[in-house]
Amino acid sequence: MGSMVGAAAQSVAGAAGESSLRLQDLGVPSLVMADGPAGLRLCTKYKVVDGKAKGVDSPLAGFMDFLDPEQLRQMAAMAPRPSEEELAAPINYTYCTAIPIGTALAQSFSGEVCRMCGDIVGDEMEKFGIHLWLAPAMNIQRSPLCGRNFEYYSEDPLVSGLLAAAVTKSVQAHKGCGVTVKHFALNNQETNRTASNSIASERAIREIYLRGFEICVREAQPHTIMSSYNLVNGEHTCNSRDLQTHVLRNEWGFQGMVMTDWYAAGDTMLGINKGESKHPAGSSAGCIHAGNDLVMPGMQADLDDMMDALSNPEHAYPITKAQLQVTAKRVLEMVLKLT
Protein backbone atom coordinates (compact mmCIF):
# COMPACT_ATOMS: atom_id res chain seq x y z
CA MET A 1 0.00 0.00 0.00
CA GLY A 2 3.02 2.25 0.21
CA SER A 3 3.34 2.46 -3.56
CA MET A 4 1.24 4.67 -5.77
CA VAL A 5 -0.36 2.61 -8.52
CA GLY A 6 1.20 3.85 -11.72
CA ALA A 7 4.57 4.49 -10.07
CA ALA A 8 5.16 1.16 -8.38
CA ALA A 9 8.25 -0.31 -10.02
CA GLN A 10 11.88 0.03 -9.00
CA SER A 11 13.54 -0.62 -12.35
CA VAL A 12 11.53 1.74 -14.57
CA ALA A 13 10.04 4.96 -13.21
CA GLY A 14 6.29 5.16 -13.70
CA ALA A 15 5.79 1.50 -14.54
CA ALA A 16 2.57 0.09 -13.09
CA GLY A 17 4.16 -2.88 -11.38
CA GLU A 18 7.10 -5.23 -11.08
CA SER A 19 7.31 -8.84 -9.98
CA SER A 20 9.37 -9.88 -6.98
CA LEU A 21 13.12 -9.23 -6.82
CA ARG A 22 13.58 -11.93 -4.16
CA LEU A 23 14.58 -14.65 -6.64
CA GLN A 24 17.35 -12.76 -8.42
CA ASP A 25 20.03 -14.89 -6.75
CA LEU A 26 18.40 -17.93 -8.34
CA GLY A 27 18.57 -16.40 -11.79
CA VAL A 28 14.98 -15.16 -11.86
CA PRO A 29 14.87 -11.43 -12.63
CA SER A 30 11.83 -9.22 -12.18
CA LEU A 31 9.09 -8.70 -14.74
CA VAL A 32 8.27 -5.01 -15.40
CA MET A 33 4.76 -3.99 -16.44
CA ALA A 34 3.72 -0.64 -17.90
CA ASP A 35 0.18 0.60 -18.25
CA GLY A 36 -1.51 1.63 -21.50
CA PRO A 37 -3.68 1.98 -23.37
CA ALA A 38 -2.45 4.61 -25.86
CA GLY A 39 1.23 3.73 -25.73
CA LEU A 40 3.45 3.20 -22.68
CA ARG A 41 2.55 5.17 -19.56
CA LEU A 42 5.87 6.02 -17.88
CA CYS A 43 7.29 8.99 -16.00
CA THR A 44 8.74 11.48 -18.45
CA LYS A 45 11.35 12.56 -15.87
CA TYR A 46 13.12 10.39 -13.31
CA LYS A 47 16.22 10.09 -11.13
CA VAL A 48 18.21 7.03 -10.12
CA VAL A 49 18.64 6.92 -6.33
CA ASP A 50 20.23 3.94 -4.53
CA GLY A 51 20.01 1.98 -7.77
CA LYS A 52 16.25 2.52 -8.07
CA ALA A 53 14.43 4.63 -10.63
CA LYS A 54 12.31 7.31 -8.98
CA GLY A 55 9.89 9.44 -10.95
CA VAL A 56 10.15 13.21 -10.68
CA ASP A 57 6.64 13.60 -12.13
CA SER A 58 4.00 13.63 -9.43
CA PRO A 59 1.31 10.96 -9.93
CA LEU A 60 -1.05 13.31 -8.06
CA ALA A 61 -0.36 16.36 -10.24
CA GLY A 62 -3.82 16.51 -11.82
CA PHE A 63 -5.55 15.70 -8.54
CA MET A 64 -3.74 18.52 -6.73
CA ASP A 65 -5.31 21.11 -9.05
CA PHE A 66 -8.57 20.56 -7.18
CA LEU A 67 -7.17 21.05 -3.65
CA ASP A 68 -7.48 24.24 -1.66
CA PRO A 69 -4.41 25.91 -0.07
CA GLU A 70 -4.90 24.21 3.30
CA GLN A 71 -5.17 20.77 1.72
CA LEU A 72 -2.04 21.46 -0.32
CA ARG A 73 -0.21 22.49 2.87
CA GLN A 74 -1.26 19.27 4.62
CA MET A 75 -0.10 17.16 1.68
CA ALA A 76 3.24 18.98 1.59
CA ALA A 77 3.70 18.29 5.32
CA MET A 78 3.14 14.55 4.78
CA ALA A 79 5.40 14.27 1.74
CA PRO A 80 8.77 12.61 2.38
CA ARG A 81 11.77 14.91 2.21
CA PRO A 82 14.24 14.04 -0.57
CA SER A 83 17.73 13.07 0.53
CA GLU A 84 20.82 15.02 -0.48
CA GLU A 85 21.70 12.22 -2.89
CA GLU A 86 18.29 12.51 -4.55
CA LEU A 87 18.56 16.28 -4.83
CA ALA A 88 21.99 16.00 -6.44
CA ALA A 89 21.06 13.20 -8.86
CA PRO A 90 20.70 14.24 -12.51
CA ILE A 91 17.30 14.11 -14.18
CA ASN A 92 16.79 11.51 -16.93
CA TYR A 93 14.04 11.68 -19.52
CA THR A 94 11.72 9.03 -20.98
CA TYR A 95 9.32 10.19 -23.67
CA CYS A 96 6.97 7.61 -25.15
CA THR A 97 4.88 7.85 -28.29
CA ALA A 98 1.15 8.41 -27.93
CA ILE A 99 -0.70 6.11 -30.29
CA PRO A 100 -4.43 6.47 -31.08
CA ILE A 101 -6.91 5.14 -28.51
CA GLY A 102 -8.59 1.81 -29.17
CA THR A 103 -11.81 3.32 -30.47
CA ALA A 104 -9.92 5.40 -33.03
CA LEU A 105 -7.95 2.35 -34.16
CA ALA A 106 -11.19 0.41 -34.60
CA GLN A 107 -12.65 3.21 -36.71
CA SER A 108 -9.80 2.70 -39.16
CA PHE A 109 -10.91 -0.92 -39.78
CA SER A 110 -7.25 -1.47 -40.62
CA GLY A 111 -5.14 -4.32 -39.34
CA GLU A 112 -2.11 -2.64 -40.91
CA VAL A 113 -2.62 0.54 -38.86
CA CYS A 114 -2.91 -1.59 -35.71
CA ARG A 115 0.27 -3.49 -36.60
CA MET A 116 2.13 -0.20 -37.07
CA CYS A 117 1.00 1.04 -33.65
CA GLY A 118 1.92 -2.27 -32.02
CA ASP A 119 5.36 -2.06 -33.58
CA ILE A 120 5.87 1.42 -32.07
CA VAL A 121 4.92 0.12 -28.62
CA GLY A 122 7.09 -3.00 -28.92
CA ASP A 123 10.08 -0.96 -30.01
CA GLU A 124 9.76 1.37 -27.01
CA MET A 125 9.25 -1.58 -24.65
CA GLU A 126 12.61 -2.92 -25.77
CA LYS A 127 14.26 0.49 -25.36
CA PHE A 128 12.90 1.21 -21.87
CA GLY A 129 13.02 -2.29 -20.35
CA ILE A 130 9.30 -3.11 -20.26
CA HIS A 131 8.27 -6.75 -20.51
CA LEU A 132 4.48 -6.52 -20.36
CA TRP A 133 2.24 -3.80 -21.75
CA LEU A 134 -1.04 -3.72 -19.82
CA ALA A 135 -3.07 -3.42 -23.02
CA PRO A 136 -4.89 -3.81 -25.36
CA ALA A 137 -8.24 -3.42 -23.63
CA MET A 138 -11.06 -4.96 -25.63
CA ASN A 139 -14.32 -5.12 -23.73
CA ILE A 140 -17.53 -4.57 -25.66
CA GLN A 141 -18.75 -0.98 -25.73
CA ARG A 142 -22.14 -1.99 -24.39
CA SER A 143 -23.11 1.55 -23.38
CA PRO A 144 -21.78 4.89 -24.68
CA LEU A 145 -21.54 5.99 -21.04
CA CYS A 146 -18.94 3.45 -19.90
CA GLY A 147 -16.03 5.36 -18.40
CA ARG A 148 -13.43 3.08 -20.03
CA ASN A 149 -14.85 3.13 -23.57
CA PHE A 150 -11.87 5.12 -24.85
CA GLU A 151 -9.69 2.07 -24.15
CA TYR A 152 -11.99 -0.38 -25.92
CA TYR A 153 -12.30 -0.94 -29.64
CA SER A 154 -15.90 -1.42 -30.56
CA GLU A 155 -19.41 -2.65 -29.85
CA ASP A 156 -18.63 -5.43 -32.34
CA PRO A 157 -16.69 -8.49 -31.14
CA LEU A 158 -15.29 -9.37 -34.60
CA VAL A 159 -13.73 -5.92 -35.06
CA SER A 160 -12.41 -5.97 -31.49
CA GLY A 161 -10.91 -9.44 -31.79
CA LEU A 162 -9.21 -9.02 -35.17
CA LEU A 163 -7.68 -5.62 -34.37
CA ALA A 164 -6.52 -6.67 -30.91
CA ALA A 165 -4.90 -9.72 -32.53
CA ALA A 166 -3.06 -7.44 -34.99
CA VAL A 167 -1.73 -5.28 -32.14
CA THR A 168 -0.77 -8.36 -30.12
CA LYS A 169 1.19 -10.01 -32.93
CA SER A 170 3.07 -6.80 -33.66
CA VAL A 171 4.06 -6.10 -30.05
CA GLN A 172 5.07 -9.69 -29.39
CA ALA A 173 7.24 -9.82 -32.50
CA HIS A 174 9.71 -7.83 -30.40
CA LYS A 175 12.05 -9.86 -28.22
CA GLY A 176 11.02 -10.07 -24.58
CA CYS A 177 7.77 -8.14 -25.10
CA GLY A 178 4.23 -9.22 -24.37
CA VAL A 179 0.76 -7.76 -24.18
CA THR A 180 -1.83 -8.13 -21.43
CA VAL A 181 -5.27 -8.39 -23.00
CA LYS A 182 -7.91 -7.03 -20.63
CA HIS A 183 -10.38 -6.85 -18.87
CA PHE A 184 -11.53 -10.48 -18.96
CA ALA A 185 -14.54 -10.34 -19.02
CA LEU A 186 -17.87 -8.48 -19.23
CA ASN A 187 -16.35 -5.34 -17.74
CA ASN A 188 -18.90 -2.95 -19.19
CA GLN A 189 -19.11 -0.14 -16.66
CA GLU A 190 -16.62 1.90 -14.66
CA THR A 191 -18.93 3.07 -11.88
CA ASN A 192 -18.94 0.53 -9.04
CA ARG A 193 -16.62 -1.58 -11.14
CA THR A 194 -15.40 -3.75 -8.25
CA ALA A 195 -18.84 -4.85 -7.12
CA SER A 196 -21.03 -4.69 -10.23
CA ASN A 197 -22.61 -7.99 -11.21
CA SER A 198 -22.97 -8.63 -14.95
CA ILE A 199 -25.90 -11.00 -15.40
CA ALA A 200 -26.05 -12.63 -18.82
CA SER A 201 -26.95 -15.89 -20.50
CA GLU A 202 -24.25 -18.29 -21.65
CA ARG A 203 -25.22 -17.60 -25.26
CA ALA A 204 -24.86 -13.83 -24.88
CA ILE A 205 -21.57 -14.25 -23.05
CA ARG A 206 -20.10 -16.54 -25.69
CA GLU A 207 -21.43 -14.79 -28.80
CA ILE A 208 -20.86 -11.17 -27.72
CA TYR A 209 -18.72 -10.59 -24.65
CA LEU A 210 -16.17 -13.42 -24.99
CA ARG A 211 -16.01 -13.60 -28.77
CA GLY A 212 -13.45 -10.81 -29.20
CA PHE A 213 -11.18 -12.33 -26.53
CA GLU A 214 -11.52 -15.74 -28.18
CA ILE A 215 -10.49 -14.37 -31.58
CA CYS A 216 -7.45 -12.63 -30.11
CA VAL A 217 -6.34 -15.71 -28.15
CA ARG A 218 -6.77 -18.11 -31.05
CA GLU A 219 -5.22 -15.75 -33.63
CA ALA A 220 -2.35 -14.20 -31.65
CA GLN A 221 -1.78 -16.12 -28.36
CA PRO A 222 -1.17 -13.10 -26.08
CA HIS A 223 1.41 -13.77 -23.37
CA THR A 224 -0.86 -12.61 -20.56
CA ILE A 225 -4.49 -11.77 -19.85
CA MET A 226 -5.87 -9.56 -17.08
CA SER A 227 -9.09 -10.56 -15.34
CA SER A 228 -11.61 -7.85 -14.54
CA TYR A 229 -12.98 -6.35 -11.31
CA ASN A 230 -16.64 -7.18 -11.82
CA LEU A 231 -18.67 -10.27 -11.04
CA VAL A 232 -20.35 -12.40 -13.73
CA ASN A 233 -23.56 -14.11 -12.65
CA GLY A 234 -22.64 -13.65 -9.01
CA GLU A 235 -18.94 -14.59 -9.02
CA HIS A 236 -15.86 -12.39 -9.45
CA THR A 237 -14.19 -13.05 -12.78
CA CYS A 238 -10.81 -13.60 -11.12
CA ASN A 239 -12.42 -16.37 -9.04
CA SER A 240 -14.28 -18.00 -11.93
CA ARG A 241 -12.82 -21.35 -12.94
CA ASP A 242 -15.31 -21.48 -15.79
CA LEU A 243 -13.73 -18.36 -17.30
CA GLN A 244 -10.06 -18.70 -16.34
CA THR A 245 -9.63 -22.44 -16.93
CA HIS A 246 -12.51 -24.18 -18.68
CA VAL A 247 -13.06 -21.57 -21.40
CA LEU A 248 -9.74 -19.72 -21.64
CA ARG A 249 -7.31 -22.63 -21.35
CA ASN A 250 -9.27 -25.79 -22.06
CA GLU A 251 -11.43 -24.54 -24.93
CA TRP A 252 -9.35 -21.77 -26.52
CA GLY A 253 -5.90 -23.22 -25.83
CA PHE A 254 -4.45 -20.20 -24.02
CA GLN A 255 -0.86 -20.94 -22.99
CA GLY A 256 0.10 -17.85 -21.02
CA MET A 257 -0.37 -16.28 -17.60
CA VAL A 258 -3.46 -14.64 -16.10
CA MET A 259 -3.17 -11.73 -13.66
CA THR A 260 -5.76 -9.80 -11.69
CA ASP A 261 -6.45 -6.14 -12.11
CA TRP A 262 -4.83 -4.11 -9.35
CA TYR A 263 -6.41 -4.77 -5.93
CA ALA A 264 -9.19 -6.87 -7.51
CA ALA A 265 -8.88 -9.40 -4.68
CA GLY A 266 -9.53 -8.28 -1.10
CA ASP A 267 -11.48 -5.41 0.38
CA THR A 268 -9.14 -2.59 -0.65
CA MET A 269 -10.98 -1.45 -3.77
CA LEU A 270 -14.44 -1.69 -2.25
CA GLY A 271 -13.67 1.59 -0.51
CA ILE A 272 -15.46 3.10 2.44
CA ASN A 273 -18.65 1.20 1.65
CA LYS A 274 -17.00 -2.22 1.66
CA GLY A 275 -19.06 -3.30 4.66
CA GLU A 276 -22.26 -2.34 2.86
CA SER A 277 -21.44 -3.88 -0.51
CA LYS A 278 -24.05 -6.28 -1.86
CA HIS A 279 -21.29 -8.60 -3.05
CA PRO A 280 -18.19 -9.74 -1.13
CA ALA A 281 -14.72 -8.90 -2.37
CA GLY A 282 -12.85 -11.27 -4.65
CA SER A 283 -10.70 -13.88 -2.92
CA SER A 284 -6.97 -14.30 -3.51
CA ALA A 285 -7.31 -18.02 -2.85
CA GLY A 286 -10.21 -18.01 -5.29
CA CYS A 287 -7.81 -16.71 -7.94
CA ILE A 288 -5.60 -19.77 -7.46
CA HIS A 289 -8.63 -22.05 -7.55
CA ALA A 290 -9.81 -20.44 -10.79
CA GLY A 291 -6.46 -20.53 -12.58
CA ASN A 292 -5.78 -16.80 -12.23
CA ASP A 293 -2.04 -17.05 -11.64
CA LEU A 294 -0.87 -13.67 -10.39
CA VAL A 295 -2.58 -11.48 -7.77
CA MET A 296 -1.62 -7.85 -8.33
CA PRO A 297 -0.08 -5.92 -6.77
CA GLY A 298 0.14 -8.43 -3.92
CA MET A 299 -0.22 -7.73 -0.20
CA GLN A 300 0.08 -9.62 3.08
CA ALA A 301 -3.69 -10.06 3.14
CA ASP A 302 -3.51 -11.98 -0.15
CA LEU A 303 -0.92 -14.37 1.29
CA ASP A 304 -2.96 -14.80 4.47
CA ASP A 305 -6.06 -15.70 2.46
CA MET A 306 -4.16 -18.30 0.43
CA MET A 307 -2.58 -19.85 3.52
CA ASP A 308 -5.99 -20.07 5.20
CA ALA A 309 -7.48 -21.74 2.13
CA LEU A 310 -4.75 -24.42 2.25
CA SER A 311 -5.81 -25.67 5.68
CA ASN A 312 -9.39 -24.47 6.18
CA PRO A 313 -11.99 -26.75 4.55
CA GLU A 314 -14.65 -24.14 5.35
CA HIS A 315 -12.98 -21.55 3.13
CA ALA A 316 -15.11 -20.48 0.15
CA TYR A 317 -12.24 -21.54 -2.15
CA PRO A 318 -10.18 -24.31 -0.53
CA ILE A 319 -6.98 -24.91 -2.49
CA THR A 320 -4.09 -27.39 -2.52
CA LYS A 321 -0.34 -26.97 -2.62
CA ALA A 322 -0.42 -28.50 -6.11
CA GLN A 323 -2.70 -25.70 -7.35
CA LEU A 324 -0.30 -23.12 -5.93
CA GLN A 325 2.59 -24.83 -7.67
CA VAL A 326 0.80 -24.78 -11.03
CA THR A 327 0.17 -21.05 -10.86
CA ALA A 328 3.68 -20.32 -9.57
CA LYS A 329 5.10 -22.36 -12.46
CA ARG A 330 3.17 -20.27 -14.98
CA VAL A 331 4.48 -17.04 -13.44
CA LEU A 332 8.08 -18.30 -13.47
CA GLU A 333 7.74 -19.50 -17.05
CA MET A 334 6.57 -16.08 -18.14
CA VAL A 335 9.39 -14.32 -16.29
CA LEU A 336 12.00 -16.56 -17.91
CA LYS A 337 10.38 -16.30 -21.34
CA LEU A 338 10.39 -12.49 -21.41
CA THR A 339 13.58 -11.69 -19.52
N, C-alpha and C positions, 0 to 999 in steps of 0.2 A: 504493500500500500504506500510505500515511501516513494515510488516512482510515478511520475506523471505519464499516463498513457499517451503515446506519441513521442515520448522522449525517454524510453525505458531500456535502451541498449547501451552497453559500454564500449563496443567496438566502433559503432557508427552513430554519430550524433543525430538524434531525431528519429531513429528507427523505432518501430512500434514495439519490438520485443527481441529477445535473444535467448536461446536455450542455454542450459546450465554450462558453466565453465569448470565444474567440479571434476570432469572426466578428462581434462586436457592431458594429464600425466599418463593416461591410458591410450593416448592417441586419438581422442574424440574431441574435436574442436567444437565451438559453439556455432549455432545456426542463427543467422541474423535475418530478421523480417522487417520489411518496410511497408507502410500502408500505401494505398492508392486513393482514389481509383484513376485519376487523370495523370498518370506518371508516378514517379517515386516521391513520397512525402518525407523529406529530410530537412534538417536544420540548414539554412543557407550559410550560417556562420557558426564556427565551433572552435574550441581550444582543446588541446591535449594536456590533461593534468593527471599526474601519477599514472601515466600509461592508458588513461581512459578518455574517450572523446566526450566532451561536455558542450552542449549547445549554448551559444550566446543568445540566440533567439529565445524569447519568452513564450512558452506554450500558452500563457494566459494573456498575451498581448491584446487580443480582440476583446476578451472578457473584461479586461481592466478599463476599457473605454466607458463601461457602464457604471463604474464605481464612483462614489462621491469622495471628496477629499479625505474624510475621516476613515473610510474603508481602505483607501489607498495607503494611508498612514499605518493602519493596523497590519496590512499585508507586508509593507516594507519592514515593520518591526519583527515580523515572523520569518522573513526571508533570511537564509543563511548568509553569513558574511564570506565573501571570497577570500581565499588565502593569498599571501604575497606571491606564491608561485603561480596561482591562477591569474592574478592581475598582470604579472609579467609575461605570461605566455602569449605568443603571437596568435593572431586570429587567422584561421583557415576558412576557405570558402568552398561550398558545395552547391552548385546550381544545377537543378534538374529540369528537363524539358517538360512542359505542360502539353499533354496530348489531349485531344477532344474527349469529352465525357462519353459514357457509354451510349446514351440516347443519340448523341450526334453521330457517333460511329454507325449506329444502326440505321440512321436516316440516309447514310450513304449507300446502303445495301451492297457494300463492296468488301469482299474478303481481302482484296489486295490492300485497301486502305488500312484494314485492321492488322494485316501482317506487317505493314510498314510501321505502324505505331508500336506493335509488339517488339519489333526489332530495335526501335529507339529505347524502349524500356529495358530490354535484355542487355543492350550495349552499356547502358548506364549502371545496371546492376553489377556487371563485371567490373566496371571502373571503380565503383564506390564500395564494393565488398558486400553486396546484398545477395542473399541466397534465395529468399522467398518474397515475392511481391504479393501482398494481400489484396489481390484482384485477379481476374475480373469479377465484378458482381453481376449476377444475371437473374435475379428474381423477376417474376412477371409483374409488369406495371398494371396491377389490378385496378387501382384507383389513381386518378391524376393528382390526388392529394397526398400520396405517400411521400414522406419526407426524404426518402432515399432514392426516389425515382431517377435523379440525375446520374446515379451510379449504374442503373440498370439499363438494359438495351431496349426492351420492347414489351408490348402486350402480347407478342406472338412468340411461342416457344421455338419455332423453327428458325426464325431470324436470330433469336437470342443464342440458340445452341450453335449454329453454324459460325456466327461471328465470334463468339467466345472461343470456339475451337481454333479459329484462325489466329487470334491473339495468343492463345496458349501455345500452339505449335511454334510461333515465331519467337516468343520469349524463351521457350525451353530449347530452342536450337542453340542458345548460348550456353557455354560450358558452366556448370555449377549454378544454373538459374532455373527457378521453378515458379509457377503461379499457384495461387490459392483461390480456387473458384468458390464463391460464396453467394448468398448465405443459405445453406442447405437445411431446410427448404420451407416454402410457403411463408417467407418473411415479407409480408405485404403491407405492413404499416410500421411507422416509426414511433408513434405515440404508444406508450405502454408496451414497448416492444419486448420486454423481458417477461411479461405475464399475459400477453394476448394469446388466445386460443383459437387457432385456425381450424374450423370445422368443415370438413369436405369429404365427399365420397371417394372411394378408391379410384373410380373411373376419372373423376375430375383431377385428382392428384396426379395420376399417371399421364393423362392426356394433355394436361395444361401445365401444372406447376413443376412436375419432375421432368417433363419431356426435354426442355432445354438443357438441363444438367446431364441427362442421359446422352444426348447428342454430343455434348462436349467431352464427356468421359469416353465414349466409344470411339470418337473421331481423333481425340488428341491426348488422352491419358494424362490429365494434369497431375503434377507431383503431389499436390495436397488439396484438400477441400476443407472449408470452414463451415461448421454447423451453425445454425441460427439461434437467436435468443428465444423465439416464440415456442409455444406448444402446438402440436398438431393432434387434433382429436383427443385432447386431454393429457398428452405427454410431451415433455420438452424434447425437441429434436435431437439434442445432444445425448439424450437418454434412450432414444428409440432404436432398438435393435432391428426393427423392421426397416428403418431408413438406412442406418449406418452399416449394417451387415447384409441383411437379406436382399435388399434392392441394390445398394451401391456396389457391394463386393461380389455377392453371389450371382446376381442377375446381370449386372453391367460389366463385371470383370475389372473393377477399379483395383489398382495395385499399390496405391500410394498411402499417404498418411492423412488422417482426419484430425483437425484441431477444433476446439471450441472458439467462439467469439470471446472477447475479453470479458472476464467476470461473468460468463454465462452460467456457471455453476456456483452455487452458494447464494447467500442472501445479499451480497454487496450491492448488486445492481437493482434490487427491488426498492432501494431507497428508504425514505422515512416511513413509507406506508407498507413496509414488508410484512408487518404483523397483521395487516388488514387485507393483504392480497388474497384474491379468490383462489389462486393456484400457488402451490409451494414452489420454492426455488428448485432449479435443476440440481441434480446430485453429481458430485465428482465420481463417486463409485458407480453411479448409473452410466457415466460416460464410458468407463471401462467395460461394463456389462454390455453396452450397446456396440462397442467397437470404435468409439471415438477416442483416438489414441492420446491426444495431448490436451491437457487442461491449461488454458491460458488465462492470465499470466502465471498462475500457480501460487498458492498461499498455503500457510500451515493448515488452515481449515480444510483445504482440499485433501491434504495428506491424512488428516485425522479422519475424514469421512471414509477414505479408502481403507484405512487400517481397521476402522470399526466394521466395515462391510466384510472384511476377511474373516472375522470371528463371531459376528453377530447374525444369527440366522433370522432375526426379526427385522433386519435392515430391509428397506424397500428394494434395494438392489444388492443382494449378497453376491460376492465375487470370490474367485479363487486366485491363488498365486499364479496358476497357469495363465489365467486371463490377463493378469498384470504383465507377465512375461511376454505375451503376444504383443501387447500394445507397446511395451518398452522396446521390443525388437523392431517394430515398425519405425519408431522414432529414431533409433540408432541407425537403421538402414538409410533413412532419409538424410541424416546428418552426414554419414559417410559417402553417400551418393553425391551430395551437392558441395561438400567441402574437400 
